[in-house]
């Protein structure tokens, strides 16, 4: 079971690195376009990049079930936001794929590590 925690860490850090170090690729994958300023690129580096890198590194450094559960809460939070968009903004195939990935990381990471004793 502990191997799953390290898979969730690797997913968080790995996908976060795309947002951080390849923001234009990430923006393209998310159907976003750079604007007149660099704030869009900055937001991708921060929210889709280093936020998830920091989350994964933090879980490794903390090294407790609570640290690994936080990965699950973050990914589940993303899935909730994605489902909100599916309901309020309309479904797309890409939204559903991202939702499935997010919930597939989020709920198992919580279930494996919560409640913490």
Secondary structure, DSSP 8 states (H G I E B T S, - for coil): -HHHHHHHHHHHHHHHHHHHH-HHHHHHHTT----SSSHHHHHIIIIIIIHHHHHHHHHHHH-SHHHHHHHHHHHHHHHHHHHHHHHHH---HHHHHHHHHHHHHHHHHHHHH-S--
